[in-house]
């Protein structure tokens, strides 16, 4: 199946979808802002939210915020009783 045939097949399937929620999910994926991670509280983070979060962490570190090495984190975790 070539690319055009593949697109046509998918378009036909999309035309037959009756579930508005599914169409919303597909629209989200096609717009590139889909869930890529979850917070420690199990809140979903979209791609844009995740990138913004990482950028804010980088800015904080650049401004002198305290950060920890992997070894420091392991030591802290394994010392908790």
Buried (B, 14 or more C-beta within 10 A) or exposed (E): EEEEEEEEEEEEEEEEEEEEEEEEEBEBEEEEEBBEEEEEEEEEBBBEBBEEEEEEEEEEEEEEEEEEEEEEEEEEEEEEE
